[in-house]
Amino acid sequence: QVHLVESGGGLVQAGGSLKLSCAASVSSANIRLMGWYRQAPGKQRDYVALIDNEGTTNDAGSVKGRFTISRDNAKDTVHLQMNSLEPEDTAVYYCNAQSYYGTTIAWGQGTQVTVSS
């Protein structure tokens, strides 16, 4: 069973930066996609960025040019560097892992990101 542990959330002013990290408890060799989703209060959970095990990325339009996802397969971790943060980025951010069959293997517990104006 895969467990994902997130870290790096917090409170930051608009225009600031944060870096989120997610570590998988087992080898990520069987994980095709790792990524980040976020859920703001009263809203559905939306994807933010995904990266496959070859390093190909896909970012949501709202974060393109501001957020960068990266993956370290040797350390079974994925990172999300968030720059130029906006109050609209305030949400709980969840790490996600998907198998080669396109199914979700695990979700992280979530980490709060709050951007003040």
Secondary structure, DSSP 8 states (H G I E B T S, - for coil): ---EEEE--EEEETT--EEEEEEESS-GGG--EEEEEEE-TTS--EEEEEEETT--EEE-TTTTTTEEEEEETTTTEEEEEE-S--GGG-EEEEEEEE-TTS-EEEE---EEEEEE-
